[in-house]
Amino acid sequence: MIIETRTGVTKSLKTPEEEAAPGGMMAPMVPLRGLIFLCLLHLCVQGVQGDVNTAVLEKMTQYFYDNVQPKNEQQTDAQYAIAISVPQDQYRKETFNIEDVFSKQDAVNVKDKLNKGEKCLLNEGDGCTSGNVIATRPDMNKKPEEHAEHILLYPLGNSPMDKLLEKADSQSISGLEDLKQQTCYKRVDTDGHPRQYATAISVPKDQCQQNFNLNTFLTQENAVNVKNAITDETNALYQGSELIAAGTRKVVIDKKKQYNIHSESLLLNPADNSPMSKLLNKRKDGCSVFYTFESPCVNTCLDATGSHSIIDALKNWKEHDGIKAFVFKNFWKFDTDKDLETKFKQIVAHVPLFRCVSENQCYACKGEGNTPIDAHCLPPKEI
């Protein structure tokens, strides 16, 4: 994502998290720069963002000046800001042609709106662009004048830039299965509603660090095979070379009595001979990550004395060398009124716990020793 302000000048901007944190301190949020979090949200493997090729940046800046730069009443260059979403595999190539993602006709449309003092935003609904560009001039009607950069970047969390990023993320995710090395394992109903699943990976530790080689990541796993396996409720289990995954397994005793074995338990039990223990034994000092769409349930998975408890498996995982993380996204719907802080501390006692709420926003839950679980990892308190 690139934002340009004024005439051919690029500007380094703080992230919304940096802006929001008091005193310039970062909020307790984990950026998705390494494999640990890149592969987790809806289990989509996304590439690590790298630096923009400076030659490409120069071409884009010149293109903006030649085709978008608005004029004021004196026909001199007017202040404006523009942001564009460019496919990751393009902005590093010197052969990149910006017209492939931002045509001259789109540029004309943007320039016309800017010259009229209008904004070009995603929610305008007027076909300003094909949907990957936002732009504006300062708002002279506000006193004091609202700068163009501010218009695109605020309000935090719901700004035009946030919406552009969200759209770029969704487009990236929807096309992942068409890419050879990038796979999605999200479990959904036929109507597209997401269902509970869990998965774990064990990969070389360098793939949990910045600038890892995506071409060597999970090359032996096939997304279709994973999805088919975890959707089959009679088994609901996939065991691959570097990845395991589970849905929920239906156990039918008779017509009136049946129950589901939860995905976390399927992967972590029996503790000494589970799919997880077998996966970890393949690589002694790699990077291991366990992800569950919904937090482990209090009454079964986090019941230390129960037959489907995952606590013993977490104890075993603690003894395994290498980088490790236990990650969840949503709260199990039946547990939102329970003492999750106490229960989550059972996980933290053995492995670091994280909550990832979007494709680029994860929180370290903390909770070690006497420290509290971070509020982002607990349901909001009822007022």
Protein Blocks (a to p, Z undefined) as FASTA:
>chain_A
ZZdehjhiacddddfklmmpghhiacdddddfbfklmmmngoiacdddddddfklmmmmm
mmmmmmmoccdfkopacdddddddddfklmmpfkbcfklmocfklmmmmmmmmmnopacd
fklonomanoiaccddddfkbccdddfklmmmpcehiafklmmmmmmmmmmmmmmmmpmk
lccfbdcdfkopacdddddddddfklmcghiafklgoklbcfklmmmmmmmmklopacdf
kbccdddddddfblmbccdddfklmmmpcfklcfklmmmmmpmklccddddfbacdfklm
mmmkbmkbcklmmmmmmmpgcjdddddfbdcfklmmpcfklmmmmmmmmmccdddfbfkb
ccdeehphjbccdfklpccddZZ
